[in-house]
Every structure is written in C-alpha cells, then in structure tokens.
Amino acid sequence: MTNFFSSNFKLGILGGGQLGKMMLYDTRKYDIQTYVLDPSQDAPCKIACDHFQQGNLMDYDTVYSFGKKVDILTFEIETVNLKALVQLEKEGKKVYPSSKTLEKIQNKGKQKLFYEENKIPTAEFTRFSNKAHLTEGITNNRIKLPFVWKSTQGGYDGKGVSIVRSGADLAKLPDTECIAEHLVNFKNELAVIVVRNPSGEIKTYPVVEMEFHPEANQVEYVICPARIDAKIAQKAIKIAEKVSKAFEHVGVLAVEMFQTQDDNILVNEVAPRPHNSGHYSIEASYTNQFEQHIRAILDLPLGATESKVGGIMVNLVGKEGYTGDVIYKNIEEIMKMKGVTPHIYGKKQTRPYRKMGHVTIIHENIDEARKIAEKVKNTIQVIS
C-alpha cells in the first residue's frame, strides 16, 4: 500500500477555491502533501497547500504538465481541460473522478442523455444547439412555455439557469448551446451525497433538503436531515446510489433531486466533487464530505456518514449593492450564538450574490436549528 502520510506522495488539486481550501483542512490533518493549480493569484487554497501554481485550468499544456508532477489528481471544479486528463490517464496517472466520468457530467446536455440511457428518472428535456434553434423549437411547439433554460457548459451557482415564461425572458438569454427542461412542479429540492472508492465501497450521507433564494437561484439553506417521509428518503438514496454506479464515479458525488407532488424522485443534476449541500457535514457528521473525498480517491476505508446532530447550513453571499473589499458586518453577533460556526472562504472582494462563506448551525432539534438559521441570515451581512 502507498504511504500517503508524511511522505513524498503528492496529491494534485485542479482548482483553488473554497472547496479546495476545505479539502486542505483534512490533507493537513493527515499530513498529505498537496499541489494546487488555480488561475487566481489570490485563490483561497493558496494559504493552505504545500505548492501553489497559478495557471489556466482550461489550457491543455498547463493542466498536463501540472498533472505530471503529482501522484493522484483530483479537481474541485468541473471546468478543467478534459483532453489533458485523458492523456494523463493514458500515461498511467490516476485521475479521480476519471476523465470518463467528468466527460459525461461536464456538458449538461450529455448529462441528461446519460440519465435517459441509464433509466435514471429526470425531467423531460430537449437539446438545442443555439438561441435560433431554441426559438424555432418554441415556434414549432417542440417546447412549451414556461420552461427551464440551462446552458450546457459552465453554469454554476444559479448562473446559466433561467426560467423562461415569456418572449422577454427569451430575449435576455445568451446565444449558446442549451437544454430546455420541462418545469417540474416539486414539493422539495433534495440532495444526496454519495461517496465511492476505486475498490467499489459505497456510502451515502442522509438526504438533505435545500431552500433556494428566489432571485439569485442559489441555495440559501441546506437542512439535514431533510424533513421528509422515511420512504421518500430511502427512494432518494437508492436513486443516488444508482447514479453513482452508472457514472462509475470515484470520490464524492452530489446528486441534486426534485421530490414531485406525487412523491416521485427526479434527478436534476450532479456535481462530481464536494458540494454546497454537504458543507453542514464539517460540524454535524462523523466524517465530513471533504475528508471523505480524500479517503475515497486514495482508496482508503470510507468514514461513517451518519450525523452526530442535526445541521443547517446558511450560505454567506455578497449583499446586493456592494462591490469591493469585504466586511462581515455583525459576525461577532452570530459568534455569540450556541452551535453556530462561521466559515470564511478567503475571498477578499465581495460582489452581489458571490459566495463568500457559510455558517453551520447544529442543534438536536432541526426546527429549532431552522429558527436560529433564520436569525443568522438576518444578522450577518456581507458588505464592502
């Protein structure tokens, strides 16, 4: 077995944002040597990794030469050069999740087709090559208003997703390859984090429930456990495991889902990396999602996924009307509250709705935790 700890073993991470930074809490705990590549000189990961390199994640040569320096390569963002990963794997480099998995997920059109082919329940959709093609689809009744528009490439945190109800909404859309999705009338938005290692050991975290911000289309609260019937939770977990196996995924996979009015579960989309819906696990779980990702890609035994206590996560995003050097107003007020832990990501500049941090609230009673979460949300302000 490879000695990963206090050794010459090198773990490479593509992307140096907050997800990488939180992964590094655990690589430091285990004394695993880390290399990070990110386009920004001020990337949150910079303070915590052993070797930081500034470079373009979409540039073939940059990613390829970075990959050659490390023993195992992982990523914390999907927008990385796929061809470089394919080449590295051909040369025997371990990349987890694999380029094969990423290739099916990176493009949302391909991702949706994959669900269809693998009989994974998902909302009805139609693919369009550009805006003109989409407009023609509406004219010919191939797709009816209202619908959910998704850019097939590069969408994140509510960007690249719009609900189209009228011609005016359509006019605002960028001219890009996209999918138009049937608007699902859902009761709940749920997520399940599945973790799988190369040996095929697989574990799931409890189902979480997500409450979204109506304007920003971003998760505002993540609630664990989800306040749903045990039968629904079991159904969601079964589907999430099926998705992970179908993708032959290694590492952490976040599976976002809808619970429909008649209690069916539809897969919305997945992220092949630690995810916003698992941040609560740092305080609330036996093994947090970031440590679990490290364990999985190194093919170590997976940790326990149960919660020690109920947890809610509140995203800290830049307040509207503020751009510039960040100030966390009233942070000391929330630090006085029992069971409340702020996480600051290390981004020096705020702008409206930019993810700047999160706060976890833990409590034995999830309804009580939800009340405290509301209080936290209304107290702290990310301004400049």
N, C-alpha and C positions, 0 to 999 in steps of 0.2 A: 504493500500500500504506500502511496506517496505520502511523504511527511509535509503537510501544508503549514504546520505551525512553527514559528521561529526558525524558518528555514529559507532556502533560496527560491522556493516556489513563488511564482509571480501570477497574480490574478489581474487580468485587464478588464477595465470597465469602460465601455463606449458611452459617453455622456457624463457630465459632471454636475448635474442639477441636484435638487433636493433629494430625489430618490437615491441617487448615488451616495450623497452625503449621509443619509440614514443607513445605507448598507455599510458604510465605513465605520459606523459605531460598532458594528459586530466584527468586522475584519480586525479592528483594533483590539477588541476584547480577546480575540483568538490569536492575535499577532500574526496575521496573514499579510504578506507583502502585496501592496496594490499599486497599479499603474492606471491613470485616468486620462482619457482624451476628451477635450471639450473645446468648442470654438471660442469660448469667452475666457479672457484672462482673469476675470473675477468670478469664475464658476464656484458655487457653494462647496464643491468637493475639494477645492484646492488646499484648504487648511488641514484636511484630514487624511489625504492619501500619501503614499511614500514617494511617488513620482508623478508629477503633473505635466501633461503636454498640451499645448494649445494647438488646435488643428480642426479642419473641416471634416465633420462626420460623414459627409456625402462624397468626399473625394477618395477615389479608389486607392491611389498610392499612399495617402496618409493613413487610411484605415489598415491597409495591407501591411505597411512597414511597422505600424503600432502593434498589430496582431503577432508579428514575428518575434517581438520582444518578450511575449508573455507565454505562460503555460496553458492557461484556460482563459477564454474570452467570453464576457457576457455584456449585456447592454441595459441601460435604464431608460432608453428612448428608442422608438421604432424607426425613426428616420436616420438610418445609417446605410452605408454603401453595401448593398447585398452581394454584388459581384465579388467584392474583396473577401467577404465572409466565405463565399463558395470556394474561392481559390485557396484560402487558408485551410479549409476543411479538406480539400483535395490533397494538400501537402501534409495532412495528418494532425492539424491543430484542432483542439477541441473547442467548439463554439456552442454555448448553451444559453438560451434556446437555439436550436440549429437554424441554419440559413433556410432549410426546407420549411420549418415551422414559420419563421418570420415572413418568408415569401408569400405564404397563404394568408397572413394576417395584415401585412403592410398596406395592401390595397383593399379598401372596404368592399369593392365590387367582387374581388376574388374571395374575400372572406365570406360574403353572403352566398356565393355559389357553392363554396365548400360546405356550408350548413345544409344547403339543398341536397347536394350529392351524398352527404352522410346522414341524411334523415334526422337532422337536428332541427327542432321546431324554431322558426324565426318568422318575423313579419314579412308579408308579401312585398316584393320589390321589383323594380325594373332598372336596368343599367342604361345610361346614356353617355355618349362619347363627348358631348359638349352642350353648351346652352341652346344652340339652334336645334339640336337633336331633341333636347328636353321639351322645348317649346312646341316642336312638331308632335311630340308624344302627347302633349296636353290637347292640342288641336284635334288629333286623331283618336282621342279618348283612350289612349293606351294607359294613361294615368289620370286619375280624377283628383281635383282639388277637394279638400286640403290634403297635403301630403308632407312627409318629412324629407327634406333635401339634405343629402350628405355628400360632401366632396370625397372622392375615393382616396385621395392622398393628403397626408399631412394635417388632418384635423386633430385638435386636442382641446381639452378644457372648454368645450362648448363652441370652439371655433370650427368652421367647416360643417356646421349643422344649423339648419333653419327650418322653421315650419312655414310652408308656402300656402297661404289662404287666398291670395288674390294676384292679379297681374302686377300690382305694385310690388308685392313681395318678390315675385319672379324677376322683375327688372333689377332688383338690388343684388341678385346672385352673381358671383364671378363666373366667367366663361371657362369651365373646367370639366373634366370627366367626373361623373357623379352617379349616385343612385337616388331614385325616388322611391320612398318607402311608404307603405300603407300606414296611415296614422292609427296607432293602437290605442284603444280605449282601455287604459290599465288602472288597476286598483293600487298597485305598488310597483316601485322600481327596486329590484333586489340585486344583490351581487353575492357570488361565492368565490372565495379564493381557494384554488386547488394547487397543491404542490406535488411534484413528481420528480424522482431522481432517475438517473440512467439505468439503475437496476430494476426500475418499474415499481418501486414502492410509491404509494399514492396516499395522500391525506387531504382532507378538506377542512376549512375553517367553518364556523357556524354561519348561517345565512345572515347577511346584513340588509338593512333597509336604507334606502337613500332618499333624502328630501332635497329637491332641487330649487335653486334660485330661479324665479320665473323669467327675469330679463337676461341674466348672464348665461343661462342654460348650464350652470355649474353646480356641482354638489355642494349643498350648504351644510347638511348634517348627515352623518353616517351613524346608524343606530345598530348596536349589536348586543343581544340577539334581536333579529327582526321580530316585530310584533305581529306574527302570522301564525296560522294553524300548523301544528307539527307535521301534518300530512303534506301540506304545501312545501314546507321546509325540506322534507325528505325528497319530494319530487324535484325541487330545485337542485339539491345536492347530487342526485342521480344524473340529471342532465349535465351538470358541470363536470362530473367525472367522465361522462361520455365524450364531452367536448375535448377535455384534456387528452384522453386516449386517442381520439381521432386525429388530433394535431401532433401526436407523438411528442408532446411537449415536455421539456425538462426545465425545472425552475418553478417560479411562481407564475400562475396564470389567473388573472382576474376575469371572471365571467359575469358580465352585466346582463340582467334579465328583466322582463316585464311579467308581472302577475296580472293576467287579464281579468275582466269582470266575471267570467265563468271559471276562474281558477286554473286556467291553463298557464304553462310557463313557456315564454318565447325568449330565445337568446337574442339580445340586442347586439352586443359586440364584445370582443375580448381584448385584453392587454397582456402581452407575454412578459411580464415584469412585475415588480412590486407596484402597488396601485393605491390611489387615494382611498379606496373602500377598505383597505387593510391597515390604515395608519393607527386606528384605535388599538391595534394589537401590541404596540410598544408598551402601553401601560396595562392593558386588560388581559392579554393572553399569556399562556405558559411559554410559548415561543413566538416571538414577533415575526411578521412576514419577511423582514429583511434578513434576519438570521436564517430563516427557513430557506430563502432563495440561495444563500451561500451554502448551506448544508446540501441542498438539492444538486446544485451544479458541481459540487465537489464529490458527489455520490456518497455522502456521509449519511448516517441514520437520520431520519426526519424527526423533528421535535414534536411534542404534544401540541395540538392545535386548539384545545379547549380554552375557554375563557376562565380566568380566575374570578372575574367580576364583570358586571355589565359595563359597557363602554360606549361613549358617544364621541364622535369627532366633529369639530366645527372647523371649517376652512377659514383661514385668515386671508382675505383678499383686499387689494388696494381699494380704498373708498373712492367713489365717483367724484370727479372734480379735483383730484390731487395727483400730481405727477412730480417726481423729484426725489430728493434724499428722504428716506423713510423714517417715520416716527411712529412708535407703537403707543398711542395715547391710551392712558388708563390701564396699562398692562399690570401695574402694581395692584390695582383693584382686584383683578381676576386671580392674581397670585395669592391673595388672602383667602380665596375660597378653597374649602376642603375637597380633595380629589381632582383638582384642576391643574393640568400641566400644559404650559405653552411650549411649542416648538417653533423656533425662528429659523428660517431656511438660509439666511445669509445673503439675500439679495439686497443690495444697497439702495436700489432705485425702485420706487413704487410707481404704479400707474393703475388706472381704474380696472378692477377685477383681476389684476395679476395675483397669482398665488404666492403669498409671502411667508406663510407659515400655517400651522394648525394648532388647535387646542384639544386635548383629550379630557373628557370628564368621566371619572369612574364612580360607580355607586351600585350598591346591591339592588336597588330598585330602579329599573330602567325609566319609569315615568318621572321619578324624582330627578334622575340624571338629565332627562329631556328638558325639565324646567330650568335646571342650572345652566344647561347649554344655551337656552334662550337668553338667560341673564348675561352669560359670557358674550354672546353675539351682540347684545345691545350695549355692552360696556366698552369693550376694546374697539379701537378704531385705528385702521392703518392709513395714516395721512402723511403729508410731507410738510 
